[in-house]
Amino acid sequence: MTDLVLYNHFHNGDLFASKGFVLELCRQLEFFDVNIKYLHANHPKVLSDLPVEYAPILSHPVMKLADVHRMKIFMQDDVLYVNTWIGPYISAYTLDEVTCEVDAPGINYQSYQYIWKHIFSEINKLTPWSLQLNDNVWQHVPTIRQDRFPLAWMHAFLNRGAYKFRVLVSNGPVHSGQAYASHNMIHLLLPMIQHSTDVQWIFTANTGCVLPNVVHTGDIIPSNGAICDLNEIGLLSEHCDIIIGRNSGPFLFTNTQRNLADQTKTFIALGKSDGESFPWNLTTPARFYWMSDHDDNKVQSFIETVLHAKHHFT
């Protein structure tokens, strides 16, 4: 039996971004005698549809080593450790045949592809395995397994009301450096919400807005004592026509394979750089629009322009 320990000290989005690559790793090791454990500091539900054993990151003594969050891939006491956080690898991959020694072109599915190809290669040097990562990035865009989460609440919600469009707005706290944190999304969108009464607006964080066409995910997703609804938000987003959000948290959980492959879907991404949008440099059937979100007035105008042009909001 070989013990493989994956670990990540950082946020939910960091776990989700690498999820498709971790799943591919698990698939290739399925016929080997390998015990795969995943240590992280987030809620156990976040990756509960992966075939790995979860444990809190600080429960493992090796995770208390100095600068272990900056280490990459190493063996200790016959256990293989693989850091899935992109940070230690970010300056050590090649993009468009240019080696990035200092600055990376962005944190996105394309850069994750290059980094995980490197990870597979390094694992092969330390084990008898012959891991191979397919060059098709689309195969590693994350999915969320519907069969692993109770969804009666979602079906009941979707069967209520008849709206022209459903808009999911990721307006919760931003924990990454890829987006500005200053926007009051309800303030920016309120004129459209009040005018477009035939559109349902679903917010991932409470806004205090009480209007018939405004809903908050906290009011429709049962918590069952768990304070993690990111997978449920991602699954709900697959039934929404438009997804608006900043490059963090719940918005990343909507950047699923199913959503991005849906040509009827519109994404509006707000961030500091287009290279920080996860579908960067991918040809997506979904329409994906990006804008720097530093200025509220410009953001408001941009969202209104896209929705007027692409969905004929009036």
Buried (B, 14 or more C-beta within 10 A) or exposed (E): EBEBBBBBBBBBBBBBBBBBBBBBBBEBBEEEEBEBBBBBBBBEBBBBBBEBEBBEBEEBEBBEEEEBBEBBBBEEEEBBBBBBBBBBBBEBBEBEEEEBEEEBBBBBBBBBBBBBBBBBEBBEEEBEBEBEBEEEBBBBBBBBEEEEBEBEBBEEBBEEEEBEBBBBBBBBEBBBEBBBEEBEBBEBBBEBBEEBEEBBBBBBBEBEBEEEBBBBBEEBBEEEEEEBBBBBBBBBBBBBBBBBBBBBBBBBBBBBBBBBEBEEBBBBBBBBBBBBBBBBBBEBEBBBBBBBBEEBEEBBEBBBEBBEEBBEBE
